Amino acid sequence: MNNEPLWEVFIRSKQGLDHKHVGSLHAADAQTAIENARDVYTRRMEGVSIWVVESKYIHATNPDESESLFDPANDKVYRHPTFYDLPDELKYM
């Protein structure tokens, strides 16, 4: 059994604007986790940014509550983006 903390690794690719979860690894501290993530998950020079988060700090929703939590709220039409006209120059929206 590994006594080092488990870290979740997120990589931002050269083509993307967001970080994507790519996996997990064990490391003694954040700096070591970043270095190990670089070695394991960016071997082909595809990443431009790495985030690591110790797994114990990630909190998740309960799957049993997903129906009420992710209710689309159809009775609140202002939440739908159909009322907004965006200029063609606006990207990544």
ABEGO torsion letter per residue (X at the ends): XBABBBBBBBBBBAABABBBBAEBBBBABAAAAAAAAAAAAAAAGABABBBBBBAAABBBBBAAAAAAAABAGAABAAABAAABBBBAABBGX
